[in-house]
Amino acid sequence: MGRVDLALDWEGRPALATRTLAVERITFDKMDEVRVAQQGEFRDLAHWSLGYEAYLT
C-alpha cells in the first residue's frame, strides 16, 4: 500500500526507502500549528507562513 521512494547514496546505491501512506491537501490559509509542528522545520505557524510566502513568491 502506498508509494515507496528510494534515496541513493553518492555511488548510486539505495540508502533509504520511504513509504507515503496518505497525502493531505489543504489550502495555505488552513495550515495550523499541529501540522507545522509535525514538519519539524519551523518554530511556529507565523514562521512557517513567512517561509512559505517567501518561497512561493
N, C-alpha and C positions, 0 to 999 in steps of 0.2 A: 504494500500500500504506500502511496506517496511517491514523491520524486527523490532520487538519490543523485547527488552531485559529488564528484571526486576532485580533490585538490592535489596537484602534483608537486613534487619537490623539484629542485633545480635540474635534476637529471631526468626528469620526466616520469619518475616512478610515483605511483599512488602513495599519498602521505596521510590523507584524511578523507573520510566519507561523511557526508551529512545527509540526513533524510528530512525532507519537508513533508509534514503530515497535513498541514492546513495553511491556507492563506486568507487573511482577513483584510478586506479592502474598506478603508474608511476615508472620508474627506478630511482635508487638512484641519478644518475647524472642529472636528470631532475627536482629535487626539486628546489624550488625558494623561494625568500623572502616572497612573498604573502602567500604561503602555510604554511611557518614557522610561520608567524605572526598569522594565523588563529588557529594554535595549542595552542598558548599562553603559551608554555612551555619553549621556548628557546629565547635568546636575539636576535639572527640573524642567517643567513644561516651558517656561519662559526661555531657558537656554536652548531647548530643542527648537522652539519656534524661530528664534534668531538664526540658528544654524541652518535650518532648512529653508527659511526665506532667502538667506544669502545664497545657498546652493541653487535654489530653483529660479532665482532671478539673475 
